Amino acid sequence: MIPSILPTYSRAPMSFVKGEGCWLIEADGRRFLDLGAGIAVNALGHAHPALVAALCEQAQDLWHVSNLYQIPQQQALADKLVAESFADTVFFTNSGTESCELAVKMARKYWFEQGHSERVELITFEGSFHGRSSAGIAAAGSEKMTKGFGPVLPGFVHLDWFDLDQVDAAITDRTAGIMIEPVQGEGGIRPLADGDLKALRALCDARGVLLILDEVQCGVGRTGRLFAHQWAGIEPDIMLAAKGIGGGFPLGAVLATEKAASGMTAGTHGSTYGGNPLGCAVGCAVLSHIAAPEFLAEVNRKAGVLTQKLTGLVARYPDVFEDLRGVGLMLGLKCRVANVDVVKAGYEMQVITVPAGDNVIRLLPPLNITDGEIDEAISRLARAADHLLATASTP
């Protein structure tokens, strides 16, 4: 008999009833150190006072109003994002998946309005993740994502990660753009080198195609800059955002230049809930904290501390961990044992990590994790490794 909740997730046997900063509290009272942050969603931890205040204050006034009308909170958040980024304009969604759908439409519509209706193809990459909608799974292209859901949306060209010459050779007169994550999350915490991202921007300019960056997981302070591409000193034409931008409230966005967005006129796209007053009030509070230079400086400092301690952990447990990868507070431990076993051992020691591709566990803590919590994280991960080794040696 099918359960009342559609069984599309393999859920761990924990039920969390409260969150406080970097901690999740189970129904039985156990306290878990959360190094997953809802998969990079709870950028300021659980129940951050400023976000709670913004939500409660807005909830007393207005929850929802149609996008048929002006929404001051939406305007305020759009203005903040434009001021802090390359973008000229923003459309608000409720998730990264929805952002992907619009980005695909926007790129194709741009070329249609330029008189090139044949330019519909988007180049994407092995290991990518752009959501589980029709466009998202088609963009990823893997059998795991698409099997059984055919016919798959056409118009995507899938390449290896990452070979610039291969990208250059794949561009044709049907290419609308290139969509890539500056740091692959689901693919196993695989950062694109700054030099490669600069070269990709230059290639897009030379060949006349749009550059679309998916920063759903790596954006909003996660790498130590507000957006990951800023490390390379380049600007995309279109960018996807979500996860951390709402700090736990469902919120996403597509940021774009005036040129790239020029085809999206009245009636070409919409969203019932996108840009609602509640979500945008929270988003404004999130950005007010994370976009501050002193906050991002602290993210970078703590990233250095955590990276140093994790490097020591890898050296201490060579039979469990192979290497450390990532940028800022978007880190991955490549495992020698099955990554899901490391995650489960972590549960035993009341520390939460997230599995990813390439046999990696992701460490995506709240950006305001403390030095003391970093020390506690290393201690609990070490105990998880000890537990795995002891279990493996038991006949």
C-alpha positions in Angstrom: 0.0 0.0 0.0 1.4 3.4 -1.0 2.1 5.8 1.9 0.2 9.0 2.2 3.4 10.9 1.3 4.5 9.9 -2.2 7.7 7.8 -1.6 10.1 9.7 -3.8 12.7 10.2 -1.0 14.6 7.6 1.0 14.2 9.3 4.3 16.5 8.9 7.3 14.7 7.7 10.5 14.8 11.1 12.2 12.1 13.6 12.9 13.3 17.0 13.8 11.0 19.3 15.7 13.1 22.4 16.3 16.1 24.2 15.0 18.5 26.6 16.7 21.4 28.1 14.7 23.5 25.2 13.5 21.6 22.6 15.5 18.6 20.4 14.8 16.7 18.9 17.7 15.1 15.5 17.2 11.8 14.5 18.7 13.6 12.4 21.3 15.7 15.3 22.4 19.0 14.5 20.6 20.9 17.5 19.2 22.4 17.1 15.8 25.1 19.4 14.4 23.7 20.4 11.0 26.5 20.5 8.3 23.9 20.2 5.6 21.8 23.3 6.3 18.9 21.8 4.3 21.3 21.3 1.3 22.7 24.9 1.4 19.3 26.4 2.2 19.6 27.6 5.8 22.4 30.1 5.1 21.9 31.8 8.5 21.1 28.6 10.4 17.7 27.6 11.8 15.3 30.2 13.2 17.7 33.2 12.9 16.1 36.0 14.9 16.3 38.5 12.1 14.5 36.2 9.7 11.9 35.2 12.3 11.3 38.9 12.9 11.0 39.7 9.2 8.6 36.8 8.6 6.4 37.6 11.6 6.2 41.3 10.9 5.2 40.8 7.3 2.8 38.0 8.2 0.8 40.5 10.3 0.3 42.7 7.3 0.0 40.8 4.1 0.9 37.2 3.0 0.0 37.0 -0.6 -1.1 39.3 -3.4 -1.2 38.6 -7.1 1.6 39.7 -9.4 -1.1 41.7 -11.2 -0.3 44.4 -8.6 2.7 46.2 -7.3 4.5 44.4 -4.5 6.8 46.7 -2.5 8.7 43.9 -0.8 9.4 42.3 -4.2 10.6 45.6 -5.5 12.9 46.1 -2.5 14.5 42.7 -2.9 14.9 43.2 -6.7 16.6 46.5 -6.1 19.0 44.9 -3.6 19.9 42.1 -6.0 20.5 44.5 -8.9 22.6 46.7 -6.7 24.8 43.7 -5.6 25.1 41.9 -8.9 25.6 42.1 -12.7 21.9 42.1 -13.2 19.5 44.7 -14.6 16.3 42.8 -13.8 15.0 40.0 -11.6 12.1 37.5 -11.8 11.2 35.8 -8.5 10.3 32.1 -8.3 9.8 29.7 -5.5 12.7 27.3 -6.2 15.8 26.6 -8.2 13.8 24.2 -10.4 11.5 27.0 -11.4 14.4 29.3 -12.0 15.9 26.8 -14.4 12.6 26.6 -16.4 12.6 30.4 -16.8 16.3 30.6 -17.7 15.8 28.1 -20.6 12.8 30.0 -21.8 14.6 33.4 -21.6 17.6 32.2 -23.6 15.5 30.8 -26.3 13.1 33.7 -26.4 16.0 36.1 -26.7 17.2 34.5 -29.9 13.7 34.2 -31.3 13.2 37.9 -30.9 16.6 38.5 -32.7 15.2 36.6 -35.7 17.1 33.4 -35.0 14.3 30.9 -34.0 16.7 28.1 -34.8 18.9 28.9 -31.9 17.3 26.8 -29.2 20.1 24.5 -28.0 21.8 24.8 -24.6 25.1 23.2 -23.8 25.2 21.5 -20.4 27.7 19.3 -18.6 28.1 15.8 -17.1 27.4 15.7 -13.4 25.2 18.8 -13.5 21.9 19.2 -11.6 19.3 21.8 -12.6 16.3 20.5 -10.8 13.7 17.7 -11.5 11.3 19.5 -13.9 11.1 18.6 -17.6 13.8 21.2 -18.5 15.9 20.4 -15.5 16.2 16.6 -16.1 16.7 17.3 -19.9 19.5 19.7 -19.0 21.2 17.1 -16.8 20.6 14.4 -19.3 21.7 11.4 -17.2 19.8 8.2 -17.4 19.2 8.3 -13.7 17.3 11.6 -14.1 15.5 10.9 -17.4 14.7 7.2 -17.4 10.9 6.6 -17.7 10.0 10.2 -18.2 10.3 10.3 -22.0 9.9 12.0 -24.4 12.7 14.1 -22.9 12.6 17.8 -23.8 14.9 18.3 -26.7 17.4 21.1 -27.3 20.2 20.1 -24.9 23.8 19.1 -25.8 25.7 17.3 -23.0 29.4 17.5 -22.7 32.1 16.2 -20.3 33.2 18.2 -17.3 35.2 20.3 -18.3 37.0 20.7 -21.6 37.0 24.1 -23.2 38.0 22.8 -26.6 35.1 20.4 -26.5 32.8 23.3 -25.7 34.1 25.4 -28.5 33.6 22.5 -31.0 30.1 21.9 -29.7 28.9 25.4 -30.5 26.9 25.6 -33.7 24.5 28.0 -35.4 21.7 26.4 -33.3 23.4 27.2 -29.9 21.5 29.6 -27.7 23.7 29.4 -24.7 25.8 27.5 -22.2 24.4 26.6 -18.8 26.9 25.6 -16.1 27.3 25.5 -12.3 30.4 27.4 -11.1 30.6 24.7 -8.4 28.8 21.5 -9.1 26.9 20.4 -5.9 25.0 17.2 -6.6 27.8 16.2 -9.0 30.2 15.9 -6.0 31.5 19.5 -5.2 33.4 20.1 -8.4 34.5 23.7 -8.7 35.2 25.2 -12.1 38.6 26.9 -12.0 38.5 30.7 -12.2 40.6 30.5 -15.3 38.2 28.1 -17.0 35.2 30.4 -16.1 37.0 33.4 -17.5 37.9 31.4 -20.7 34.2 30.3 -20.9 33.0 33.9 -20.7 35.5 34.9 -23.4 34.4 32.0 -25.6 30.7 32.9 -25.2 31.6 36.5 -26.2 33.6 35.3 -29.2 31.0 32.9 -30.5 28.0 35.1 -29.6 26.2 32.8 -27.2 24.6 33.5 -23.8 26.3 32.4 -20.6 23.9 31.0 -18.0 25.2 30.3 -14.5 23.3 28.1 -12.1 24.2 29.4 -8.6 21.3 27.8 -6.9 23.6 25.9 -4.5 26.9 27.8 -4.7 25.4 31.3 -4.6 24.4 33.7 -1.8 27.6 33.8 0.1 28.3 30.1 0.1 31.8 30.4 -1.5 32.8 33.6 0.4 31.6 36.0 -2.3 28.0 36.9 -2.7 28.0 34.9 -5.9 30.6 32.3 -6.9 31.3 33.7 -10.3 32.6 37.0 -8.7 35.8 35.2 -7.8 36.6 34.9 -11.5 35.8 38.6 -12.1 33.3 37.8 -14.9 29.6 38.4 -15.4 27.0 36.0 -16.8 24.0 37.0 -19.0 21.5 35.0 -16.9 21.9 33.5 -13.4 19.8 31.2 -11.4 19.5 31.6 -7.6 17.5 29.9 -4.9 18.2 27.9 -1.7 20.2 30.3 0.5 18.4 33.4 -0.8 15.4 32.6 1.3 17.3 31.3 4.3 14.8 28.5 4.6 11.7 30.2 3.1 10.8 29.0 -0.4 12.3 31.6 -2.7 14.2 31.6 -6.0 15.2 34.1 -8.6 16.4 34.6 -12.1 18.8 37.5 -12.6 19.6 38.8 -16.1 21.0 41.6 -18.1 18.6 43.9 -20.0 19.9 42.3 -23.2 19.3 38.7 -22.2 15.9 39.5 -20.7 14.7 41.6 -23.7 12.3 38.9 -25.0 10.5 38.4 -21.7 7.6 40.9 -22.1 4.2 41.0 -20.4 2.5 37.6 -20.7 5.6 35.5 -21.5 6.1 34.1 -18.0 4.4 34.2 -14.7 4.1 32.7 -11.2 1.3 32.6 -8.7 3.4 32.6 -5.6 6.7 34.0 -7.0 7.8 37.2 -5.3 5.1 37.0 -2.6 5.4 39.6 0.2 6.4 36.9 2.9 9.2 35.4 0.8 10.6 38.7 -0.3 10.5 40.2 3.2 12.6 37.3 4.4 14.9 37.5 1.3 15.6 41.2 2.1 16.6 40.2 5.6 18.9 37.4 4.3 20.6 39.7 1.9 21.0 42.5 4.5 23.2 40.1 6.5 25.0 38.0 3.9 25.9 40.8 1.4 27.7 42.8 4.1 31.4 42.8 3.4 32.2 42.0 7.1 29.9 38.9 7.0 31.6 37.6 3.8 35.0 38.2 5.3 34.0 36.0 8.2 32.7 33.3 5.8 36.2 33.3 4.2 38.0 33.2 7.5 35.8 30.3 8.8 36.2 28.5 5.5 39.9 28.6 6.0 39.6 27.2 9.5 37.3 24.4 8.5 39.4 23.5 5.4 42.6 23.3 7.5 40.9 21.0 10.1 39.3 18.8 7.4 42.6 18.4 5.7 43.9 17.1 9.0 40.9 14.7 9.2 41.6 13.3 5.7 45.3 12.7 6.7 44.2 11.0 10.0 41.7 8.7 8.4 43.2 7.6 5.0 41.1 4.5 4.9 37.8 6.5 5.1 38.6 9.7 3.3 40.5 10.2 0.0 40.6 14.0 -0.4 38.9 17.4 0.3 37.5 19.6 -2.4 35.4 22.8 -2.7 35.3 26.5 -2.2 34.4 28.5 0.9 31.8 26.7 3.0 30.8 24.5 0.1 33.1 21.6 0.8 33.2 17.9 -0.1 35.0 14.9 1.4 35.6 12.2 -1.3 35.3 8.9 0.5 37.1 5.6 0.1 34.2 3.8 1.8 30.6 4.2 0.5 29.6 7.8 1.1 26.2 6.8 2.4 27.9 4.8 5.1 29.8 7.8 6.2 26.5 9.8 6.3 24.9 7.1 8.4 27.9 6.9 10.8 27.5 10.6 11.2 23.9 10.2 12.2 25.2 7.9 15.0 27.4 10.7 16.2 24.7 13.3 15.7 26.3 15.2 12.9 24.5 15.7 9.6 26.2 15.6 6.2 24.7 15.2 2.7 25.7 12.6 0.0 26.6 13.7 -3.5 28.0 12.2 -6.7 31.5 10.9 -7.1 31.3 9.2 -3.7 31.5 12.5 -1.9 29.8 13.8 1.3 28.9 17.5 1.2 29.6 19.9 4.1 27.3 22.9 3.6 27.0 24.4 7.1 25.2 27.6 7.9 27.4 30.5 7.0 27.4 31.8 10.5 28.7 28.6 12.1 31.0 29.4 15.0 34.6 28.4 15.6 33.5 26.2 18.5 30.9 24.5 16.2 33.6 23.9 13.6 35.7 22.1 16.3 32.7 20.1 17.4 32.0 19.2 13.7 35.6 17.8 13.3 35.2 15.9 16.6 32.0 14.3 15.5 33.2 13.4 12.0 36.3 11.8 13.6 34.1 9.7 15.9 32.0 8.7 12.8 35.2 7.6 11.0 36.3 5.6 14.1 32.9 4.0 14.2 33.1 3.0 10.6 36.6 1.5 11.1 35.5 -0.4 14.2 32.5 -1.8 12.4 34.6 -2.9 9.4 37.1 -4.7 11.7 34.4 -6.5 13.6 34.1 -10.2 12.4 
